[in-house]
Amino acid sequence: MAGIGRRRQQHGTTAASGTFRIVAAAGILFLAGCTYNGTAPKQQDPAQQYLSAAEVQKLSPDLLSLFRNGSRDTKISVLVTTASVLSRQQRQELEAASVHIATITGNVCTASMKLEALPLLARKSYVRTIVLSKKMRLLGPVH
């Protein structure tokens, strides 16, 4: 028995250090168990991941819902309200970000893009609102 104790002392392990390791491991497992609440971790909201709170405010509720739940490859049409009429440079910036401008009337334009380009559009300081376009059907003749 005395020979075993000497070997442990030579290798730097003693009964006390072994006990310490067991107690430390038990403590770590206890703390890990206390923090686990039995539910799977929540996935982060894509809106919070890619958009600031100010950018989220620019989006219509239906567009925000589509951004949270839709595929990034989904092609969408939007109405964009800007601070003023888009300049040539601003239009080029949007085209470079894969936001294809169709029409411009004053400070409102129509555009088509993939859903993945929405954060780039919302980040532009001159963009005020972005609304998901809806197909409309006339109910009667227009005079």
Backbone hydrogen bonds in HBPLUS format (Angstrom, degrees):
<---DONOR---> <-ACCEPTOR-->    atom                        ^
c    i                          cat <-CA-CA->   ^        H-A-AA   ^      H-
h    n   atom  resd res      DA  || num        DHA   H-A  angle D-A-AA Bond
n    s   type  num  typ     dist DA aas  dist angle  dist       angle   num
A0004-ILE N   A0001-MET O   3.12 MM   3  5.30 125.8  2.43  99.8 112.9     1
A0005-GLY N   A0001-MET O   3.27 MM   4  6.64 160.9  2.30 155.1 158.9     2
A0006-ARG N   A0002-ALA O   3.15 MM   4  6.41 154.1  2.22 145.6 152.3     3
A0007-ARG N   A0003-GLY O   3.12 MM   4  6.36 156.0  2.18 142.9 149.0     4
A0008-ARG N   A0004-ILE O   3.04 MM   4  6.34 158.1  2.08 152.2 157.8     5
A0009-GLN N   A0005-GLY O   3.03 MM   4  6.25 157.2  2.08 146.2 152.4     6
A0010-GLN N   A0006-ARG O   2.91 MM   4  6.15 150.3  2.00 147.7 156.1     7
A0011-HIS N   A0007-ARG O   3.04 MM   4  6.28 149.6  2.14 146.2 153.7     8
A0013-THR N   A0008-ARG O   2.87 MM   5  5.03 143.6  2.00 153.1 150.3     9
A0012-GLY N   A0009-GLN O   3.33 MM   3  5.05 156.2  2.39  95.1 101.9    10
A0018-GLY N   A0014-THR O   3.09 MM   4  6.34 155.3  2.15 149.3 156.3    11
A0019-THR N   A0015-ALA O   2.98 MM   4  6.19 153.7  2.06 145.3 152.1    12
A0020-PHE N   A0016-ALA O   2.97 MM   4  6.21 153.8  2.04 144.2 151.6    13
A0021-ARG N   A0017-SER O   3.06 MM   4  6.29 154.4  2.13 143.7 149.3    14
A0022-ILE N   A0018-GLY O   3.16 MM   4  6.44 155.5  2.23 144.8 150.9    15
A0023-VAL N   A0019-THR O   2.95 MM   4  6.20 163.7  1.98 155.5 159.7    16
A0024-ALA N   A0020-PHE O   2.83 MM   4  5.99 161.4  1.87 152.4 157.9    17
A0025-ALA N   A0021-ARG O   2.94 MM   4  6.06 161.5  1.98 146.6 151.6    18
A0026-ALA N   A0022-ILE O   2.98 MM   4  6.15 157.6  2.03 146.2 152.5    19
A0027-GLY N   A0023-VAL O   2.94 MM   4  6.14 152.6  2.02 146.0 153.5    20
A0028-ILE N   A0024-ALA O   3.04 MM   4  6.31 155.8  2.10 149.4 155.1    21
A0029-LEU N   A0025-ALA O   3.02 MM   4  6.27 164.0  2.05 150.6 154.9    22
A0030-PHE N   A0026-ALA O   2.89 MM   4  6.07 151.6  1.97 144.9 153.2    23
A0031-LEU N   A0027-GLY O   2.97 MM   4  6.22 162.6  2.00 149.9 153.6    24
A0032-ALA N   A0028-ILE O   2.93 MM   4  6.15 159.0  1.98 150.7 156.9    25
A0033-GLY N   A0029-LEU O   2.94 MM   4  6.09 152.8  2.02 143.9 151.2    26
A0034-CYS N   A0030-PHE O   2.97 MM   4  6.25 142.8  2.11 144.8 155.1    27
A0035-THR N   A0031-LEU O   3.23 MM   4  6.48 143.3  2.37 144.5 152.5    28
A0048-GLN N   A0045-ASP O   2.99 MM   3  5.35 121.6  2.35 106.9 120.7    29
A0049-GLN N   A0045-ASP O   2.95 MM   4  6.20 145.2  2.07 149.3 160.4    30
A0050-TYR N   A0046-PRO O   2.93 MM   4  5.98 156.9  1.98 152.8 155.4    31
A0051-LEU N   A0047-ALA O   2.91 MM   4  5.33 142.8  2.05 135.7 144.6    32
A0056-VAL N   A0052-SER O   2.97 MM   4  6.27 153.4  2.04 151.9 159.2    33
A0057-GLN N   A0053-ALA O   3.16 MM   4  6.39 147.1  2.28 141.8 149.8    34
A0058-LYS N   A0055-GLU O   3.12 MM   3  5.32 145.9  2.24 102.1 111.9    35
A0059-LEU N   A0056-VAL O   3.11 MM   3  5.53 156.0  2.17 112.6 119.6    36
A0130-ILE N   A0058-LYS O   2.76 MM  72  5.86 150.4  1.85 159.2 152.9    37
A0060-SER N   A0130-ILE O   2.99 MM  70  6.33 136.4  2.19 167.3 167.8    38
A0063-LEU N   A0060-SER O   3.11 MM   3  5.26 119.7  2.49 101.7 116.6    39
A0064-LEU N   A0060-SER O   2.93 MM   4  6.19 158.7  1.97 159.4 166.2    40
A0065-SER N   A0061-PRO O   2.98 MM   4  6.18 156.2  2.04 146.5 152.7    41
A0066-LEU N   A0062-ASP O   3.03 MM   4  6.20 155.7  2.09 140.1 146.5    42
A0067-PHE N   A0063-LEU O   2.89 MM   4  6.12 153.5  1.96 146.6 154.1    43
A0068-ARG N   A0064-LEU O   2.98 MM   4  6.23 152.1  2.06 146.1 153.3    44
A0069-ASN N   A0065-SER O   3.03 MM   4  6.18 150.8  2.12 147.7 155.3    45
A0070-GLY N   A0066-LEU O   2.61 MM   4  5.01 147.5  1.72 146.3 151.3    46
A0074-THR N   A0071-SER O   3.07 MM   3  5.48 168.2  2.09 116.6 120.0    47
A0116-GLU N   A0072-ARG O   3.15 MM  44  4.73 139.5  2.32 144.6 132.8    48
A0115-LEU N   A0074-THR O   2.83 MM  41  5.57 141.7  1.98 153.1 165.4    49
A0076-ILE N   A0113-MET O   2.74 MM  37  5.58 168.9  1.75 173.5 175.9    50
A0113-MET N   A0076-ILE O   2.98 MM  37  5.58 153.6  2.05 154.3 161.6    51
A0133-SER N   A0077-SER O   2.85 MM  56  5.42 169.3  1.86 139.7 139.4    52
A0078-VAL N   A0111-ALA O   2.82 MM  33  5.37 161.3  1.85 153.9 159.8    53
A0111-ALA N   A0078-VAL O   2.96 MM  33  5.37 154.8  2.03 151.4 155.4    54
A0079-LEU N   A0131-VAL O   2.80 MM  52  5.16 157.9  1.85 150.8 158.6    55
A0131-VAL N   A0079-LEU O   2.93 MM  52  5.16 165.6  1.95 151.0 155.9    56
A0080-VAL N   A0109-CYS O   2.80 MM  29  5.27 170.8  1.81 160.9 164.1    57
A0109-CYS N   A0080-VAL O   2.89 MM  29  5.27 156.3  1.95 147.2 155.2    58
A0081-THR N   A0129-THR O   2.97 MM  48  5.11 162.9  2.00 140.6 146.2    59
A0128-ARG N   A0081-THR O   2.71 MM  47  5.43 164.2  1.74 152.4 155.5    60
A0129-THR N   A0081-THR O   3.25 MM  48  5.11 156.7  2.31 129.3 134.7    61
A0082-THR N   A0107-ASN O   2.79 MM  25  5.19 165.5  1.81 158.0 162.4    62
A0083-ALA N   A0126-TYR O   2.81 MM  43  5.22 144.6  1.93 147.3 156.3    63
A0091-ARG N   A0087-SER O   2.98 MM   4  6.21 159.8  2.02 151.4 157.0    64
A0092-GLN N   A0088-ARG O   2.96 MM   4  6.20 153.4  2.03 146.3 153.6    65
A0093-GLU N   A0089-GLN O   2.91 MM   4  6.22 151.2  2.00 147.6 155.7    66
A0094-LEU N   A0090-GLN O   3.04 MM   4  6.33 158.8  2.09 149.4 154.0    67
A0095-GLU N   A0091-ARG O   2.95 MM   4  6.20 159.7  1.99 148.9 154.8    68
A0096-ALA N   A0092-GLN O   2.90 MM   4  6.07 153.6  1.97 146.0 153.2    69
A0097-ALA N   A0093-GLU O   3.08 MM   4  6.35 130.9  2.33 136.1 149.1    70
A0097-ALA N   A0094-LEU O   3.04 MM   3  4.99 130.6  2.29  94.4 108.2    71
A0099-VAL N   A0094-LEU O   2.85 MM   5  5.09 159.0  1.89 150.0 147.3    72
A0098-SER N   A0095-GLU O   3.04 MM   3  5.05 153.7  2.11 110.1 111.4    73
A0100-HIS N   A0112-SER O   2.89 MM  12  5.27 158.2  1.94 172.0 164.7    74
A0112-SER N   A0100-HIS O   2.94 MM  12  5.27 152.6  2.01 139.6 147.2    75
A0102-ALA N   A0110-THR O   2.81 MM   8  5.45 171.6  1.82 143.7 146.6    76
A0110-THR N   A0103-THR O   2.96 MM   7  5.31 150.6  2.05 138.2 146.6    77
A0105-THR N   A0108-VAL O   2.81 MM   3  5.39 176.0  1.81 173.8 175.0    78
A0108-VAL N   A0105-THR O   3.08 MM   3  5.39 161.2  2.12 125.9 131.3    79
A0117-ALA N   A0114-LYS O   3.00 MM   3  5.70 159.7  2.05 120.6 126.3    80
A0118-LEU N   A0115-LEU O   3.11 MM   3  5.49 163.4  2.14 114.0 119.3    81
A0120-LEU N   A0117-ALA O   3.10 MM   3  5.43 120.4  2.47 107.0 121.3    82
A0121-LEU N   A0117-ALA O   3.16 MM   4  6.52 155.2  2.23 154.6 162.1    83
A0122-ALA N   A0118-LEU O   2.89 MM   4  6.11 167.6  1.91 161.7 165.1    84
A0123-ARG N   A0119-PRO O   3.03 MM   4  6.10 138.7  2.21 141.9 151.1    85
A0124-LYS N   A0121-LEU O   3.21 MM   3  5.65 154.1  2.28 110.7 117.8    86
A0127-VAL N   A0124-LYS O   3.15 MM   3  5.52 161.2  2.18 111.4 117.3    87
